[in-house]
């Protein structure tokens, strides 16, 4: 056996299965790798709750609204404030800042249209319902429903009506009213008739549907990992920028093997779209965050959910909502599995930016501390410094 072959053999033995060349991957590993490639993504599913989801005119209008700072209380905040186009449609902050600092960090928007539930706690069940939440949050856009309706009438009436049909007469409506505003806005909302509130809610929901149509166009781009995976799937040796280093391949094998990372970070988007308690500590100074436990209650109560009066879906289309797990101890402090695509280049990590680096994330998984509330699903991950470096190196291939 030559010197190079001997080194390969020793590495493979010492590192518990590290490969020196892609050809040494097992058939099971090749299958797992192929399942993670972007080419394995099925076509984007329709959103039956939004009949404008795939209309180009709605997407174009939604893009305008996404970058429109006047869609906020003081004219300084847009969706793009926290979802920056040059930062994978997020903002790099531990906790996002609109009109004030929020309790959680923004999530990237690429392929978010494929998620059955949105936000870290899944408190909304569609992109359009999700888009409405920050518009009324006093720490984000800080707006209210009649103010948005008047703004659309005064600024974008023609574009709105070409897509959604005629706007109602808004002349009798208060300038500022909404169910989630300050005391005066709430009182003004309560003083409106049911028909008036319904008309405003219809306009409000349509704004979310337009923004969602735009966001459906935001997708993941292939990375070095995808080019590597495509070569492996085709049975050929990777070339050029499809080549992964020995360290990166080892990290990949750990990811899909002994590290069990693929258990939750699976599929082409590297997420199972589920909610897990992994014992992440609370961010200092914030109120208790119960994650999916509270989020499940909110999505069921949301008037803009799939079963609500502003949804375009039939009840039988709303299977995710109808059959979701709404209660149970496993929901307490369970947070959504984030996609790992681009993760290496968008620290910090976890729902409130509790960990500054991927090394800190792996340290948490190695220790597997008890959850501050509820029960953590983690078991200690026994990992050497060399293996830790390999995993981090592999994650870098999902960003390049």
N, C-alpha and C positions, 0 to 999 in steps of 0.2 A: 504493500500500500504506500503511495507517494505521500510526501509531506503535506500537500494541500488536502488530499483526501483524508489523511489522519486527523488534521485539524478540524475538518468538517465533522467527522465522526465524533470526535471528542466534544465539540460544541453541541452537537445534537444530543449527545448523552448528558452532558453537564447541565445544559439549559432546558432539559426536559422537553425535547422535541423541536428545538430551533432548527430552521432549515437554512442551508447555505445557498441553495438555489431553488427557484420556483418549482423546478421539476420534481423536487423531493416532497412537495405537498401531497398529502393523501387525497383520495377521491372524496372523502367526507369533507375535508378542508376546502377543496376546490368547489364543492357544492355550496358550502357555507359562504365562501367568498363571492361566488356568483350571485347569491341571494342578496348581497349587500350592494351590488352595483346599481348605479342609477338606471342602467338599461333594463333592469328588472322591474322598474316602476310600471304599473298598469296605466292606462289612460286616466287623466284626471276625471274623477266621478262627477256627475251632475249634482247640483244642489237643488233638489225639488222645492226647497223653501224659498228660493230666490229665482223667479222666472227671468230675471234680467242678468243672471250670473255670467252668461256667455255672450252677451250683446256688446259689440265693440263700442257703440255709442255710450253705453252705460259705463264701460271700463274707462273710456276717455274722460267722461264727466267725473268718475271716481278718482282718477289721477289728479284732476284739478282740485277736487275737494281734499285729497290726501296732503297736498302741499299748500293748502290755503290757510294762512295764519289768521285771517279774519274769522275763521271758524273757532274762535275762542273768546273768552270774556274780554280780554284786553288787547286782542289783535296781535299776540306774539307767539302763539302756540299752534302748531299743526300736527297732524299725525306724524309727519316727517321729523318733528322735533325729537321724538324718542325712537323713531324707526328711520335711521339715516341711510340713504341710498348707498353711500360709500362704506358703510360699516355693516353690511349684510342685513340692512334694515333693522338694526338695533343701535344702542347708543354707548356701549362700553361702560356704563355706569353700574355700580353695585345696586343702586335704586334709581329709577328714572325720575327726571325732574321736568315738570311742565310749569304750571303756575307755582307749584311748590313741590317738595320732594315726596314721592310716593313710598309705599312699603315694600315694593318688589321691583326687580329689574325687568326691562323689556325683553321680549322673546323675538328672535329673528322671524321674518315673515315668509321666507322661502318655503314653498309647498305647504304652508299652513292650511291651505284649502283642503288638504287631505285629512286633517285632524277632525275627529267627531266632536271633540270638546276643546274649547279655547281657554286661554289663561293658565297660569300655573295650577289653579284649583279647578279648572274645567267649568267655570260658572256660566259659560255661554256655549251654545251648541251649533253656532254657525259663524262664519266670518262677518256676516252683516250684523248679527246681534252683538258680536264682540266689538265691532267698530263704534257702536252707539255708547258703550260704557264710558270710555274716556271723554267723550264729548260733554257728558254731564258731571263728571267727577270734578269737584272743586279744586283738586290738586293738579288736574291735567288741563283740559280745555276750559272747564268751569262755565260752560254755557247752559242754556235752558231751551226747552222745546219750542216755545213760541218765538224766541229770538232767532233760532235757526230757521223757522218757517218764514219769518219776515225777511231774513237775509237772503234766502233763496228767491223769494218773490221780488226783492229789489235788485238782486245782482245776477241771478242765473235763471230767471223765469223761463226764457225761451228754450234753453238747453234742457231744463228739467221737464218742461211740458212735451218736448219732442220724444222723450223717453217714457215718461210716466203718465202723461195725459194732463188735462187742465188742472191748474191749482185752484183751490176753493177761494172764496172771498175771505180775506184775512183782516179786513179793515176794522172789524169790531173786536178783534182779539187784543189782549194786553200785550205790551211790548216785551215783557219778561214774565214768563209763567212756566212752571214745570213741577212735576211731582217730587223731584229730588233737589230742588234749589233751596234758597234761603227761605226764611219764614214768609216774606212778602211774595216771593215767587210761588210758594206752595199755596198761599191764600188765594192768589190770583188764579191759579190752576183749579182750585176747588170751586171758584166762582164761575167757571166756564161750564157750558152745557156738555152733556155726554157726547153729543154730535160734534161739537167744536173740538173736544179733546180727541175724539177719534180721527177727525180730519188732520189735526196736527200730528198725531201719532203715525198716521199714514205717511205724511211727508217725512217725518223723522226716520221711519223705517226705510223709506226709499233712499235716503241719504246713505244709510248703512249698506243697502244693497248695491248702490253704485260704487262705494269704496271697496266692497267685497269683490265686485267684478274686476276692478283694477288689481286688487291683491292676488287674485287667482292667476295673474300673469307673472307673478314673482316666483321663480323656481330655482332650485339648486343647479349649479353648473358643474359639469364633470371635473374631477380632480385627478391628481396622479394615481390615487387609489383606483379610481374607476378605469383608467387606462390600463393599469396593471390587471385588474379583475377581468377586463375584456380580453386581454391576451391569454390569461389563464383559462378562461371559458372557451376560447377558440383553440386551445391546445398548442399555443406557440409561445416561444420565449419572448418576454417583454423587451422592448427596445426603446432607446431614447428616454423621454421623460416618463415612460411607463415603467421604468426600472425602479424597484424598491431596493434599499440597502438591506444587508443581512440583518441589521438591527431592526429595521422597520418590518421586515417579514417576520422576525421573531415576535415583535410586539403584536402583529396581526394574529399570529398563531395563538398567542396568549389570550388575545381578545376573544377569539372564537372558541377557545379551548378551556384550559384550566382556570383562566381568570373569570369565566362565566359572564363577561361583560355583555355578550350577545343575548343573554337572557332577557334583558330589558332594552338594550340598544340594538334592535334587530331590524331587518328589512333595509331597503335602499335609503331610507331617511334616518336610519340608526336610532329609531325610537319605536316603542310598542304602543305609544299613545295612551298608556295607562298611567295610573297614579300609585306611587309607592312611598312608604315611610322608610327613609334610609337614615334616620337618626340625625339629620342635619340640625345643628344648634340654631336657636333663634338669633336674629340680628339684635344687637344691643339696643335698648331703648324703644323697641317696638312692642305693641300689644301682642298677645298670644295669637298665633296664626294656626288655625286648625286645618288649613289646606282643603283637601277634597271634601271633608266632612261638611264644611260650610258651603263649598262650591256646589255640591250636589243639591242642597236645599235651594240655592239661588237659581240654578238653571231650571229647576222644576217650577219655580214661582215666576220666572221671567215672562212677561206678556209678549215678548218678541221671540220666544222659542219656537221650535218647529211646529208645535201644536197650537200656537197662539193665533189670534185673529189676523195678524199681519203677515203670517207665513203663507206662501203659495203652495205648500205641500198638502197632500192628502194625509189623513191620520195614519194610513197604512205605510206611508213613506217614512214615518218618524220612528223607525225601529230602535235606533241608538238611544233616543230619549225615553221611549216607552219601556225599554228593557234594561236600562242602566241600573247599576247597584246604587241605591240612594241612601242607604243606612248601613251601619256596621262599624265595629271597632277598627277594621282595617283601613277605614277612610280617614281616621284622625291623623293629622300631620302628614298625610300622603300628598305628594306633589307630582306634577306631570313629568314624565321622562322627557328631557329635552333632546332634540336632535344633536348628534355629535359632529355633524357636518359643519366645518368652520370653527368648531369649538376651540381649537388650539390658538386661534388668532382673535378670540373674543373673550378674554377674561374680564371680570371675575366670574365666579361660578356659584351655582345654586340659586334658589328663588329670590334671595335678598343679597346676593353677592358675598356670602359668608366666607368663601375661600378665594384667595387672591390668585392662586396658581393651580395648574393641573397637579403639581407635586403635592399640594395641600389636599386636593381632592383624593388622590390615591392614599395619602396618609390617613384620611378619614375612613376610607374603605378598608384599610389594613387594620385599623383599631376597632372599627365597628362599634362605636359607643352606643349605649342605650339611648333611646329617643327621649327627649324632654317631655313628651306627651305621646301616649299611644305606644305601639310596639314596633320597633325597627325590624325590617325584613333582612337586614344585613347579618352575615356571619363574617368573622375576621378573614381578610384576604391575606394569605401568607405570600409575601412577595419580596424578593431581594431588590437591592438597589439597581442591579443590572436589569432585572425584569421591569422595574418601575421606569427606568430610562427607555427601555424598548417600547413599552406601551405608549409613553408620551411621544416617542418618535413616530410610531404608527399613526397616532391621532393627527400629527402634523401633515400626513398625506391626505387628510380629508379637508385641508385648507388651501392646497396649492393646485 
